[in-house]
Amino acid sequence: MTEIMLKDVDDVLLDRIGRIARRCGWDVSTALMHLLEQGLHAYEGNGELHFEGGEADVLQAAFEALSNVPDDPGFAMIGRPAEKSPFPR
C-alpha cells in the first residue's frame, strides 16, 4: 500500500480527522483511508448522493408522507404578523 503524507494541513481539519478516528476507534491512517474512500464515492457520481439497499425507498416514502400533510394556516402564521385579526380590539 502506498504511504500517504499530508503537509500544510490546518489545525481544524486535523482536529476533525482526529475526532472521527477516535469516535470510530481507528488510528489516524485508517480514518484518512475511510474518509478518502467516502469522499471519492461522493464525487465519482458528479457529487450526486447514492443510497444503498432500501434507503432510497424509505426516503421516497417519507417524501410521499410529507406531501400528504394538509396545509395548516395556523402553523404557517407562526412568527408572522396577522394581516387582519378576526377578533376586535
PDB file of N, CA, C and O in Angstrom, chain B, residues numbered from 101:
ATOM      1  N   MET B 101       0.850  -1.170   0.000  1.00  0.00           N
ATOM      2  CA  MET B 101       0.000   0.000   0.000  1.00  0.00           C
ATOM      3  C   MET B 101       0.896   1.234   0.000  1.00  0.00           C
ATOM      4  O   MET B 101       1.950   1.242   0.637  1.00  0.00           O
ATOM      5  N   THR B 102       0.479   2.265  -0.709  1.00  0.00           N
ATOM      6  CA  THR B 102       1.230   3.500  -0.797  1.00  0.00           C
ATOM      7  C   THR B 102       1.071   4.309   0.480  1.00  0.00           C
ATOM      8  O   THR B 102      -0.020   4.375   1.047  1.00  0.00           O
ATOM      9  N   GLU B 103       2.142   4.915   0.924  1.00  0.00           N
ATOM     10  CA  GLU B 103       2.098   5.758   2.107  1.00  0.00           C
ATOM     11  C   GLU B 103       1.555   7.129   1.718  1.00  0.00           C
ATOM     12  O   GLU B 103       1.918   7.678   0.677  1.00  0.00           O
ATOM     13  N   ILE B 104       0.691   7.672   2.555  1.00  0.00           N
ATOM     14  CA  ILE B 104       0.113   8.994   2.314  1.00  0.00           C
ATOM     15  C   ILE B 104       0.679   9.958   3.341  1.00  0.00           C
ATOM     16  O   ILE B 104       0.685   9.683   4.541  1.00  0.00           O
ATOM     17  N   MET B 105       1.157  11.099   2.845  1.00  0.00           N
ATOM     18  CA  MET B 105       1.682  12.125   3.745  1.00  0.00           C
ATOM     19  C   MET B 105       0.893  13.410   3.511  1.00  0.00           C
ATOM     20  O   MET B 105       0.718  13.841   2.371  1.00  0.00           O
ATOM     21  N   LEU B 106       0.423  14.013   4.586  1.00  0.00           N
ATOM     22  CA  LEU B 106      -0.283  15.284   4.497  1.00  0.00           C
ATOM     23  C   LEU B 106       0.641  16.402   4.956  1.00  0.00           C
ATOM     24  O   LEU B 106       1.274  16.312   6.008  1.00  0.00           O
ATOM     25  N   LYS B 107       0.708  17.449   4.157  1.00  0.00           N
ATOM     26  CA  LYS B 107       1.528  18.607   4.513  1.00  0.00           C
ATOM     27  C   LYS B 107       0.645  19.841   4.540  1.00  0.00           C
ATOM     28  O   LYS B 107      -0.321  19.946   3.785  1.00  0.00           O
ATOM     29  N   ASP B 108       0.985  20.765   5.410  1.00  0.00           N
ATOM     30  CA  ASP B 108       0.294  22.050   5.477  1.00  0.00           C
ATOM     31  C   ASP B 108      -1.209  21.905   5.709  1.00  0.00           C
ATOM     32  O   ASP B 108      -2.006  22.621   5.103  1.00  0.00           O
ATOM     33  N   VAL B 109      -1.589  20.987   6.579  1.00  0.00           N
ATOM     34  CA  VAL B 109      -2.996  20.791   6.920  1.00  0.00           C
ATOM     35  C   VAL B 109      -3.302  21.659   8.133  1.00  0.00           C
ATOM     36  O   VAL B 109      -2.572  21.637   9.123  1.00  0.00           O
ATOM     37  N   ASP B 110      -4.395  22.428   8.048  1.00  0.00           N
ATOM     38  CA  ASP B 110      -4.700  23.316   9.168  1.00  0.00           C
ATOM     39  C   ASP B 110      -5.193  22.528  10.382  1.00  0.00           C
ATOM     40  O   ASP B 110      -5.635  21.385  10.269  1.00  0.00           O
ATOM     41  N   ASP B 111      -5.102  23.167  11.532  1.00  0.00           N
ATOM     42  CA  ASP B 111      -5.427  22.512  12.805  1.00  0.00           C
ATOM     43  C   ASP B 111      -6.884  22.074  12.884  1.00  0.00           C
ATOM     44  O   ASP B 111      -7.189  21.042  13.482  1.00  0.00           O
ATOM     45  N   VAL B 112      -7.783  22.846  12.289  1.00  0.00           N
ATOM     46  CA  VAL B 112      -9.206  22.496  12.348  1.00  0.00           C
ATOM     47  C   VAL B 112      -9.463  21.182  11.617  1.00  0.00           C
ATOM     48  O   VAL B 112     -10.192  20.322  12.111  1.00  0.00           O
ATOM     49  N   LEU B 113      -8.863  21.030  10.440  1.00  0.00           N
ATOM     50  CA  LEU B 113      -9.030  19.792   9.686  1.00  0.00           C
ATOM     51  C   LEU B 113      -8.418  18.608  10.431  1.00  0.00           C
ATOM     52  O   LEU B 113      -9.016  17.534  10.490  1.00  0.00           O
ATOM     53  N   LEU B 114      -7.237  18.799  10.997  1.00  0.00           N
ATOM     54  CA  LEU B 114      -6.606  17.724  11.773  1.00  0.00           C
ATOM     55  C   LEU B 114      -7.476  17.319  12.960  1.00  0.00           C
ATOM     56  O   LEU B 114      -7.601  16.135  13.271  1.00  0.00           O
ATOM     57  N   ASP B 115      -8.072  18.303  13.617  1.00  0.00           N
ATOM     58  CA  ASP B 115      -8.944  18.013  14.754  1.00  0.00           C
ATOM     59  C   ASP B 115     -10.163  17.215  14.307  1.00  0.00           C
ATOM     60  O   ASP B 115     -10.561  16.263  14.978  1.00  0.00           O
ATOM     61  N   ARG B 116     -10.753  17.594  13.184  1.00  0.00           N
ATOM     62  CA  ARG B 116     -11.921  16.872  12.676  1.00  0.00           C
ATOM     63  C   ARG B 116     -11.564  15.431  12.344  1.00  0.00           C
ATOM     64  O   ARG B 116     -12.315  14.515  12.681  1.00  0.00           O
ATOM     65  N   ILE B 117     -10.436  15.220  11.693  1.00  0.00           N
ATOM     66  CA  ILE B 117      -9.996  13.859  11.357  1.00  0.00           C
ATOM     67  C   ILE B 117      -9.756  13.061  12.637  1.00  0.00           C
ATOM     68  O   ILE B 117     -10.147  11.898  12.735  1.00  0.00           O
ATOM     69  N   GLY B 118      -9.110  13.693  13.613  1.00  0.00           N
ATOM     70  CA  GLY B 118      -8.843  13.023  14.883  1.00  0.00           C
ATOM     71  C   GLY B 118     -10.112  12.630  15.616  1.00  0.00           C
ATOM     72  O   GLY B 118     -10.186  11.546  16.194  1.00  0.00           O
ATOM     73  N   ARG B 119     -11.123  13.511  15.598  1.00  0.00           N
ATOM     74  CA  ARG B 119     -12.392  13.189  16.261  1.00  0.00           C
ATOM     75  C   ARG B 119     -13.070  11.997  15.608  1.00  0.00           C
ATOM     76  O   ARG B 119     -13.602  11.124  16.293  1.00  0.00           O
ATOM     77  N   ILE B 120     -13.050  11.963  14.280  1.00  0.00           N
ATOM     78  CA  ILE B 120     -13.656  10.828  13.582  1.00  0.00           C
ATOM     79  C   ILE B 120     -12.895   9.547  13.913  1.00  0.00           C
ATOM     80  O   ILE B 120     -13.502   8.507  14.168  1.00  0.00           O
ATOM     81  N   ALA B 121     -11.576   9.625  13.910  1.00  0.00           N
ATOM     82  CA  ALA B 121     -10.766   8.448  14.236  1.00  0.00           C
ATOM     83  C   ALA B 121     -11.099   7.930  15.630  1.00  0.00           C
ATOM     84  O   ALA B 121     -11.305   6.730  15.813  1.00  0.00           O
ATOM     85  N   ARG B 122     -11.153   8.825  16.612  1.00  0.00           N
ATOM     86  CA  ARG B 122     -11.454   8.405  17.988  1.00  0.00           C
ATOM     87  C   ARG B 122     -12.861   7.825  18.091  1.00  0.00           C
ATOM     88  O   ARG B 122     -13.062   6.787  18.722  1.00  0.00           O
ATOM     89  N   ARG B 123     -13.830   8.491  17.474  1.00  0.00           N
ATOM     90  CA  ARG B 123     -15.216   8.033  17.558  1.00  0.00           C
ATOM     91  C   ARG B 123     -15.372   6.636  16.962  1.00  0.00           C
ATOM     92  O   ARG B 123     -16.155   5.831  17.465  1.00  0.00           O
ATOM     93  N   CYS B 124     -14.635   6.348  15.900  1.00  0.00           N
ATOM     94  CA  CYS B 124     -14.747   5.046  15.230  1.00  0.00           C
ATOM     95  C   CYS B 124     -13.759   4.012  15.761  1.00  0.00           C
ATOM     96  O   CYS B 124     -13.814   2.846  15.370  1.00  0.00           O
ATOM     97  N   GLY B 125     -12.852   4.431  16.654  1.00  0.00           N
ATOM     98  CA  GLY B 125     -11.865   3.502  17.184  1.00  0.00           C
ATOM     99  C   GLY B 125     -10.758   3.178  16.198  1.00  0.00           C
ATOM    100  O   GLY B 125     -10.177   2.094  16.254  1.00  0.00           O
ATOM    101  N   TRP B 126     -10.453   4.119  15.280  1.00  0.00           N
ATOM    102  CA  TRP B 126      -9.423   3.924  14.271  1.00  0.00           C
ATOM    103  C   TRP B 126      -8.192   4.735  14.623  1.00  0.00           C
ATOM    104  O   TRP B 126      -8.260   5.689  15.399  1.00  0.00           O
ATOM    105  N   ASP B 127      -7.063   4.343  14.043  1.00  0.00           N
ATOM    106  CA  ASP B 127      -5.913   5.243  14.097  1.00  0.00           C
ATOM    107  C   ASP B 127      -6.105   6.275  12.982  1.00  0.00           C
ATOM    108  O   ASP B 127      -6.996   6.124  12.146  1.00  0.00           O
ATOM    109  N   VAL B 128      -5.282   7.311  12.965  1.00  0.00           N
ATOM    110  CA  VAL B 128      -5.460   8.407  12.012  1.00  0.00           C
ATOM    111  C   VAL B 128      -5.305   7.918  10.572  1.00  0.00           C
ATOM    112  O   VAL B 128      -6.037   8.368   9.690  1.00  0.00           O
ATOM    113  N   SER B 129      -4.366   7.007  10.323  1.00  0.00           N
ATOM    114  CA  SER B 129      -4.171   6.488   8.961  1.00  0.00           C
ATOM    115  C   SER B 129      -5.414   5.773   8.448  1.00  0.00           C
ATOM    116  O   SER B 129      -5.817   5.961   7.300  1.00  0.00           O
ATOM    117  N   THR B 130      -6.013   4.963   9.293  1.00  0.00           N
ATOM    118  CA  THR B 130      -7.232   4.250   8.902  1.00  0.00           C
ATOM    119  C   THR B 130      -8.361   5.235   8.665  1.00  0.00           C
ATOM    120  O   THR B 130      -9.119   5.093   7.706  1.00  0.00           O
ATOM    121  N   ALA B 131      -8.479   6.231   9.529  1.00  0.00           N
ATOM    122  CA  ALA B 131      -9.518   7.247   9.355  1.00  0.00           C
ATOM    123  C   ALA B 131      -9.342   7.978   8.030  1.00  0.00           C
ATOM    124  O   ALA B 131     -10.318   8.211   7.318  1.00  0.00           O
ATOM    125  N   LEU B 132      -8.104   8.341   7.692  1.00  0.00           N
ATOM    126  CA  LEU B 132      -7.847   9.020   6.424  1.00  0.00           C
ATOM    127  C   LEU B 132      -8.239   8.147   5.238  1.00  0.00           C
ATOM    128  O   LEU B 132      -8.816   8.643   4.271  1.00  0.00           O
ATOM    129  N   MET B 133      -7.936   6.873   5.301  1.00  0.00           N
ATOM    130  CA  MET B 133      -8.298   5.974   4.203  1.00  0.00           C
ATOM    131  C   MET B 133      -9.817   5.913   4.033  1.00  0.00           C
ATOM    132  O   MET B 133     -10.317   5.968   2.909  1.00  0.00           O
ATOM    133  N   HIS B 134     -10.554   5.798   5.147  1.00  0.00           N
ATOM    134  CA  HIS B 134     -12.019   5.751   5.069  1.00  0.00           C
ATOM    135  C   HIS B 134     -12.572   7.077   4.543  1.00  0.00           C
ATOM    136  O   HIS B 134     -13.482   7.086   3.715  1.00  0.00           O
ATOM    137  N   LEU B 135     -12.026   8.189   5.022  1.00  0.00           N
ATOM    138  CA  LEU B 135     -12.507   9.499   4.581  1.00  0.00           C
ATOM    139  C   LEU B 135     -12.214   9.732   3.101  1.00  0.00           C
ATOM    140  O   LEU B 135     -13.052  10.275   2.382  1.00  0.00           O
ATOM    141  N   LEU B 136     -11.048   9.331   2.650  1.00  0.00           N
ATOM    142  CA  LEU B 136     -10.729   9.455   1.226  1.00  0.00           C
ATOM    143  C   LEU B 136     -11.671   8.598   0.378  1.00  0.00           C
ATOM    144  O   LEU B 136     -12.165   9.036  -0.661  1.00  0.00           O
ATOM    145  N   GLU B 137     -11.907   7.386   0.836  1.00  0.00           N
ATOM    146  CA  GLU B 137     -12.790   6.480   0.093  1.00  0.00           C
ATOM    147  C   GLU B 137     -14.199   7.056   0.000  1.00  0.00           C
ATOM    148  O   GLU B 137     -14.801   7.069  -1.074  1.00  0.00           O
ATOM    149  N   GLN B 138     -14.721   7.529   1.125  1.00  0.00           N
ATOM    150  CA  GLN B 138     -16.072   8.091   1.124  1.00  0.00           C
ATOM    151  C   GLN B 138     -16.150   9.367   0.285  1.00  0.00           C
ATOM    152  O   GLN B 138     -17.132   9.594  -0.423  1.00  0.00           O
ATOM    153  N   GLY B 139     -15.113  10.193   0.370  1.00  0.00           N
ATOM    154  CA  GLY B 139     -15.083  11.407  -0.439  1.00  0.00           C
ATOM    155  C   GLY B 139     -15.048  11.097  -1.919  1.00  0.00           C
ATOM    156  O   GLY B 139     -15.710  11.767  -2.712  1.00  0.00           O
ATOM    157  N   LEU B 140     -14.283  10.088  -2.299  1.00  0.00           N
ATOM    158  CA  LEU B 140     -14.231   9.686  -3.708  1.00  0.00           C
ATOM    159  C   LEU B 140     -15.582   9.159  -4.185  1.00  0.00           C
ATOM    160  O   LEU B 140     -16.011   9.454  -5.300  1.00  0.00           O
ATOM    161  N   HIS B 141     -16.242   8.383  -3.342  1.00  0.00           N
ATOM    162  CA  HIS B 141     -17.571   7.885  -3.708  1.00  0.00           C
ATOM    163  C   HIS B 141     -18.529   9.047  -3.951  1.00  0.00           C
ATOM    164  O   HIS B 141     -19.348   9.001  -4.868  1.00  0.00           O
ATOM    165  N   ALA B 142     -18.427  10.084  -3.131  1.00  0.00           N
ATOM    166  CA  ALA B 142     -19.322  11.234  -3.274  1.00  0.00           C
ATOM    167  C   ALA B 142     -19.085  11.964  -4.585  1.00  0.00           C
ATOM    168  O   ALA B 142     -20.033  12.464  -5.191  1.00  0.00           O
ATOM    169  N   TYR B 143     -17.839  12.035  -5.034  1.00  0.00           N
ATOM    170  CA  TYR B 143     -17.528  12.793  -6.239  1.00  0.00           C
ATOM    171  C   TYR B 143     -17.519  11.974  -7.516  1.00  0.00           C
ATOM    172  O   TYR B 143     -17.582  12.549  -8.603  1.00  0.00           O
ATOM    173  N   GLU B 144     -17.443  10.671  -7.428  1.00  0.00           N
ATOM    174  CA  GLU B 144     -17.446   9.847  -8.633  1.00  0.00           C
ATOM    175  C   GLU B 144     -18.755   9.967  -9.392  1.00  0.00           C
ATOM    176  O   GLU B 144     -18.777   9.853 -10.618  1.00  0.00           O
ATOM    177  N   GLY B 145     -19.828  10.192  -8.685  1.00  0.00           N
ATOM    178  CA  GLY B 145     -21.132  10.343  -9.325  1.00  0.00           C
ATOM    179  C   GLY B 145     -21.473  11.801  -9.545  1.00  0.00           C
ATOM    180  O   GLY B 145     -22.640  12.171  -9.423  1.00  0.00           O
ATOM    181  N   ASN B 146     -20.500  12.649  -9.866  1.00  0.00           N
ATOM    182  CA  ASN B 146     -20.706  14.082 -10.062  1.00  0.00           C
ATOM    183  C   ASN B 146     -21.295  14.745  -8.832  1.00  0.00           C
ATOM    184  O   ASN B 146     -22.053  15.710  -8.941  1.00  0.00           O
ATOM    185  N   GLY B 147     -20.951  14.234  -7.668  1.00  0.00           N
ATOM    186  CA  GLY B 147     -21.432  14.817  -6.428  1.00  0.00           C
ATOM    187  C   GLY B 147     -22.829  14.381  -6.045  1.00  0.00           C
ATOM    188  O   GLY B 147     -23.374  14.856  -5.049  1.00  0.00           O
ATOM    189  N   GLU B 148     -23.420  13.481  -6.823  1.00  0.00           N
ATOM    190  CA  GLU B 148     -24.763  13.012  -6.518  1.00  0.00           C
ATOM    191  C   GLU B 148     -24.714  11.996  -5.389  1.00  0.00           C
ATOM    192  O   GLU B 148     -23.761  11.226  -5.270  1.00  0.00           O
ATOM    193  N   LEU B 149     -25.746  12.002  -4.567  1.00  0.00           N
ATOM    194  CA  LEU B 149     -25.834  11.032  -3.484  1.00  0.00           C
ATOM    195  C   LEU B 149     -26.364   9.710  -4.021  1.00  0.00           C
ATOM    196  O   LEU B 149     -27.231   9.680  -4.895  1.00  0.00           O
ATOM    197  N   HIS B 150     -25.842   8.644  -3.498  1.00  0.00           N
ATOM    198  CA  HIS B 150     -26.311   7.314  -3.861  1.00  0.00           C
ATOM    199  C   HIS B 150     -26.701   6.597  -2.582  1.00  0.00           C
ATOM    200  O   HIS B 150     -25.952   6.594  -1.605  1.00  0.00           O
ATOM    201  N   PHE B 151     -27.869   5.996  -2.596  1.00  0.00           N
ATOM    202  CA  PHE B 151     -28.342   5.294  -1.424  1.00  0.00           C
ATOM    203  C   PHE B 151     -28.138   3.799  -1.599  1.00  0.00           C
ATOM    204  O   PHE B 151     -28.124   3.283  -2.716  1.00  0.00           O
ATOM    205  N   GLU B 152     -27.982   3.120  -0.482  1.00  0.00           N
ATOM    206  CA  GLU B 152     -27.764   1.679  -0.502  1.00  0.00           C
ATOM    207  C   GLU B 152     -29.014   0.960  -0.028  1.00  0.00           C
ATOM    208  O   GLU B 152     -29.778   1.479   0.786  1.00  0.00           O
ATOM    209  N   GLY B 153     -29.207  -0.223  -0.541  1.00  0.00           N
ATOM    210  CA  GLY B 153     -30.311  -1.070  -0.098  1.00  0.00           C
ATOM    211  C   GLY B 153     -31.646  -0.379  -0.238  1.00  0.00           C
ATOM    212  O   GLY B 153     -31.960   0.176  -1.290  1.00  0.00           O
ATOM    213  N   GLY B 154     -32.430  -0.412   0.817  1.00  0.00           N
ATOM    214  CA  GLY B 154     -33.763   0.183   0.790  1.00  0.00           C
ATOM    215  C   GLY B 154     -33.808   1.632   1.207  1.00  0.00           C
ATOM    216  O   GLY B 154     -34.889   2.182   1.414  1.00  0.00           O
ATOM    217  N   GLU B 155     -32.638   2.273   1.336  1.00  0.00           N
ATOM    218  CA  GLU B 155     -32.614   3.666   1.794  1.00  0.00           C
ATOM    219  C   GLU B 155     -33.407   4.585   0.870  1.00  0.00           C
ATOM    220  O   GLU B 155     -34.135   5.457   1.344  1.00  0.00           O
ATOM    221  N   ALA B 156     -33.276   4.402  -0.436  1.00  0.00           N
ATOM    222  CA  ALA B 156     -33.992   5.252  -1.393  1.00  0.00           C
ATOM    223  C   ALA B 156     -35.493   5.059  -1.244  1.00  0.00           C
ATOM    224  O   ALA B 156     -36.247   6.029  -1.325  1.00  0.00           O
ATOM    225  N   ASP B 157     -35.942   3.827  -1.028  1.00  0.00           N
ATOM    226  CA  ASP B 157     -37.370   3.561  -0.857  1.00  0.00           C
ATOM    227  C   ASP B 157     -37.908   4.217   0.405  1.00  0.00           C
ATOM    228  O   ASP B 157     -39.008   4.769   0.401  1.00  0.00           O
ATOM    229  N   VAL B 158     -37.143   4.158   1.476  1.00  0.00           N
ATOM    230  CA  VAL B 158     -37.565   4.770   2.735  1.00  0.00           C
ATOM    231  C   VAL B 158     -37.658   6.282   2.581  1.00  0.00           C
ATOM    232  O   VAL B 158     -38.615   6.898   3.050  1.00  0.00           O
ATOM    233  N   LEU B 159     -36.671   6.882   1.927  1.00  0.00           N
ATOM    234  CA  LEU B 159     -36.685   8.327   1.718  1.00  0.00           C
ATOM    235  C   LEU B 159     -37.859   8.728   0.836  1.00  0.00           C
ATOM    236  O   LEU B 159     -38.524   9.726   1.115  1.00  0.00           O
ATOM    237  N   GLN B 160     -38.123   7.976  -0.214  1.00  0.00           N
ATOM    238  CA  GLN B 160     -39.259   8.269  -1.094  1.00  0.00           C
ATOM    239  C   GLN B 160     -40.573   8.179  -0.325  1.00  0.00           C
ATOM    240  O   GLN B 160     -41.449   9.024  -0.504  1.00  0.00           O
ATOM    241  N   ALA B 161     -40.721   7.169   0.524  1.00  0.00           N
ATOM    242  CA  ALA B 161     -41.940   7.026   1.330  1.00  0.00           C
ATOM    243  C   ALA B 161     -42.103   8.211   2.277  1.00  0.00           C
ATOM    244  O   ALA B 161     -43.220   8.679   2.500  1.00  0.00           O
ATOM    245  N   ALA B 162     -40.988   8.699   2.840  1.00  0.00           N
ATOM    246  CA  ALA B 162     -41.060   9.860   3.730  1.00  0.00           C
ATOM    247  C   ALA B 162     -41.512  11.096   2.960  1.00  0.00           C
ATOM    248  O   ALA B 162     -42.331  11.868   3.456  1.00  0.00           O
ATOM    249  N   PHE B 163     -40.985  11.289   1.749  1.00  0.00           N
ATOM    250  CA  PHE B 163     -41.417  12.432   0.929  1.00  0.00           C
ATOM    251  C   PHE B 163     -42.901  12.344   0.604  1.00  0.00           C
ATOM    252  O   PHE B 163     -43.619  13.342   0.663  1.00  0.00           O
ATOM    253  N   GLU B 164     -43.351  11.150   0.262  1.00  0.00           N
ATOM    254  CA  GLU B 164     -44.766  10.966  -0.058  1.00  0.00           C
ATOM    255  C   GLU B 164     -45.642  11.239   1.161  1.00  0.00           C
ATOM    256  O   GLU B 164     -46.702  11.854   1.037  1.00  0.00           O
ATOM    257  N   ALA B 165     -45.211  10.791   2.332  1.00  0.00           N
ATOM    258  CA  ALA B 165     -45.979  11.040   3.551  1.00  0.00           C
ATOM    259  C   ALA B 165     -46.052  12.536   3.844  1.00  0.00           C
ATOM    260  O   ALA B 165     -47.098  13.046   4.246  1.00  0.00           O
ATOM    261  N   LEU B 166     -44.938  13.234   3.642  1.00  0.00           N
ATOM    262  CA  LEU B 166     -44.936  14.677   3.886  1.00  0.00           C
ATOM    263  C   LEU B 166     -45.811  15.421   2.889  1.00  0.00           C
ATOM    264  O   LEU B 166     -46.403  16.443   3.234  1.00  0.00           O
ATOM    265  N   SER B 167     -45.903  14.931   1.663  1.00  0.00           N
ATOM    266  CA  SER B 167     -46.728  15.615   0.668  1.00  0.00           C
ATOM    267  C   SER B 167     -48.210  15.483   0.995  1.00  0.00           C
ATOM    268  O   SER B 167     -49.025  16.247   0.477  1.00  0.00           O
ATOM    269  N   ASN B 168     -48.571  14.529   1.845  1.00  0.00           N
ATOM    270  CA  ASN B 168     -49.964  14.351   2.234  1.00  0.00           C
ATOM    271  C   ASN B 168     -50.356  15.135   3.481  1.00  0.00           C
ATOM    272  O   ASN B 168     -51.509  15.080   3.908  1.00  0.00           O
ATOM    273  N   VAL B 169     -49.413  15.860   4.067  1.00  0.00           N
ATOM    274  CA  VAL B 169     -49.721  16.673   5.246  1.00  0.00           C
ATOM    275  C   VAL B 169     -50.512  17.886   4.782  1.00  0.00           C
ATOM    276  O   VAL B 169     -50.047  18.628   3.917  1.00  0.00           O
ATOM    277  N   PRO B 170     -51.699  18.099   5.342  1.00  0.00           N
ATOM    278  CA  PRO B 170     -52.509  19.228   4.884  1.00  0.00           C
ATOM    279  C   PRO B 170     -51.889  20.564   5.290  1.00  0.00           C
ATOM    280  O   PRO B 170     -51.184  20.669   6.293  1.00  0.00           O
ATOM    281  N   ASP B 171     -52.176  21.574   4.478  1.00  0.00           N
ATOM    282  CA  ASP B 171     -51.744  22.926   4.832  1.00  0.00           C
ATOM    283  C   ASP B 171     -52.494  23.360   6.072  1.00  0.00           C
ATOM    284  O   ASP B 171     -53.700  23.139   6.184  1.00  0.00           O
ATOM    285  N   ASP B 172     -51.802  23.964   6.982  1.00  0.00           N
ATOM    286  CA  ASP B 172     -52.413  24.440   8.213  1.00  0.00           C
ATOM    287  C   ASP B 172     -52.067  25.912   8.368  1.00  0.00           C
ATOM    288  O   ASP B 172     -50.927  26.242   8.694  1.00  0.00           O
ATOM    289  N   PRO B 173     -53.023  26.799   8.143  1.00  0.00           N
ATOM    290  CA  PRO B 173     -52.707  28.224   8.235  1.00  0.00           C
ATOM    291  C   PRO B 173     -52.261  28.641   9.634  1.00  0.00           C
ATOM    292  O   PRO B 173     -51.609  29.673   9.794  1.00  0.00           O
ATOM    293  N   GLY B 174     -52.604  27.853  10.637  1.00  0.00           N
ATOM    294  CA  GLY B 174     -52.160  28.189  11.990  1.00  0.00           C
ATOM    295  C   GLY B 174     -50.657  28.078  12.126  1.00  0.00           C
ATOM    296  O   GLY B 174     -50.009  28.996  12.630  1.00  0.00           O
ATOM    297  N   PHE B 175     -50.088  26.953  11.679  1.00  0.00           N
ATOM    298  CA  PHE B 175     -48.640  26.785  11.754  1.00  0.00           C
ATOM    299  C   PHE B 175     -47.926  27.709  10.783  1.00  0.00           C
ATOM    300  O   PHE B 175     -46.834  28.196  11.074  1.00  0.00           O
ATOM    301  N   ALA B 176     -48.531  27.949   9.645  1.00  0.00           N
ATOM    302  CA  ALA B 176     -47.894  28.802   8.644  1.00  0.00           C
ATOM    303  C   ALA B 176     -47.767  30.241   9.133  1.00  0.00           C
ATOM    304  O   ALA B 176     -46.910  30.984   8.656  1.00  0.00           O
ATOM    305  N   MET B 177     -48.604  30.635  10.070  1.00  0.00           N
ATOM    306  CA  MET B 177     -48.596  32.025  10.540  1.00  0.00           C
ATOM    307  C   MET B 177     -47.706  32.242  11.754  1.00  0.00           C
ATOM    308  O   MET B 177     -47.573  33.378  12.208  1.00  0.00           O
ATOM    309  N   ILE B 178     -47.101  31.210  12.288  1.00  0.00           N
ATOM    310  CA  ILE B 178     -46.246  31.374  13.457  1.00  0.00           C
ATOM    311  C   ILE B 178     -45.104  32.325  13.115  1.00  0.00           C
ATOM    312  O   ILE B 178     -44.374  32.117  12.146  1.00  0.00           O
ATOM    313  N   GLY B 179     -44.964  33.351  13.909  1.00  0.00           N
ATOM    314  CA  GLY B 179     -43.890  34.318  13.726  1.00  0.00           C
ATOM    315  C   GLY B 179     -44.193  35.388  12.699  1.00  0.00           C
ATOM    316  O   GLY B 179     -43.349  36.248  12.445  1.00  0.00           O
ATOM    317  N   ARG B 180     -45.368  35.361  12.104  1.00  0.00           N
ATOM    318  CA  ARG B 180     -45.746  36.373  11.116  1.00  0.00           C
ATOM    319  C   ARG B 180     -46.886  37.215  11.664  1.00  0.00           C
ATOM    320  O   ARG B 180     -47.758  36.696  12.361  1.00  0.00           O
ATOM    321  N   PRO B 181     -46.892  38.500  11.360  1.00  0.00           N
ATOM    322  CA  PRO B 181     -48.000  39.334  11.825  1.00  0.00           C
ATOM    323  C   PRO B 181     -49.276  38.999  11.018  1.00  0.00           C
ATOM    324  O   PRO B 181     -49.223  38.780   9.808  1.00  0.00           O
ATOM    325  N   ALA B 182     -50.374  38.969  11.699  1.00  0.00           N
ATOM    326  CA  ALA B 182     -51.648  38.696  11.031  1.00  0.00           C
ATOM    327  C   ALA B 182     -52.030  39.906  10.188  1.00  0.00           C
ATOM    328  O   ALA B 182     -51.868  41.051  10.611  1.00  0.00           O
ATOM    329  N   GLU B 183     -52.544  39.631   8.978  1.00  0.00           N
ATOM    330  CA  GLU B 183     -52.942  40.737   8.119  1.00  0.00           C
ATOM    331  C   GLU B 183     -54.165  41.439   8.704  1.00  0.00           C
ATOM    332  O   GLU B 183     -54.214  42.668   8.757  1.00  0.00           O
ATOM    333  N   LYS B 184     -55.114  40.686   9.125  1.00  0.00           N
ATOM    334  CA  LYS B 184     -56.320  41.246   9.719  1.00  0.00           C
ATOM    335  C   LYS B 184     -56.792  40.311  10.808  1.00  0.00           C
ATOM    336  O   LYS B 184     -57.073  39.144  10.535  1.00  0.00           O
ATOM    337  N   SER B 185     -56.883  40.780  12.003  1.00  0.00           N
ATOM    338  CA  SER B 185     -57.278  39.927  13.115  1.00  0.00           C
ATOM    339  C   SER B 185     -58.775  39.673  13.059  1.00  0.00           C
ATOM    340  O   SER B 185     -59.543  40.606  12.822  1.00  0.00           O
ATOM    341  N   PRO B 186     -59.216  38.429  13.272  1.00  0.00           N
ATOM    342  CA  PRO B 186     -60.647  38.145  13.304  1.00  0.00           C
ATOM    343  C   PRO B 186     -61.303  38.621  14.596  1.00  0.00           C
ATOM    344  O   PRO B 186     -62.528  38.604  14.722  1.00  0.00           O
ATOM    345  N   PHE B 187     -60.481  39.046  15.553  1.00  0.00           N
ATOM    346  CA  PHE B 187     -61.003  39.492  16.840  1.00  0.00           C
ATOM    347  C   PHE B 187     -60.912  41.003  16.944  1.00  0.00           C
ATOM    348  O   PHE B 187     -59.856  41.572  16.665  1.00  0.00           O
ATOM    349  N   PRO B 188     -62.007  41.678  17.344  1.00  0.00           N
ATOM    350  CA  PRO B 188     -61.920  43.143  17.512  1.00  0.00           C
ATOM    351  C   PRO B 188     -61.072  43.499  18.710  1.00  0.00           C
ATOM    352  O   PRO B 188     -61.004  42.742  19.678  1.00  0.00           O
ATOM    353  N   ARG B 189     -60.439  44.622  18.649  1.00  0.00           N
ATOM    354  CA  ARG B 189     -59.594  45.067  19.757  1.00  0.00           C
ATOM    355  C   ARG B 189     -60.270  46.124  20.549  1.00  0.00           C
ATOM    356  O   ARG B 189     -59.706  46.620  21.525  1.00  0.00           O
TER     357      ARG B 189
END
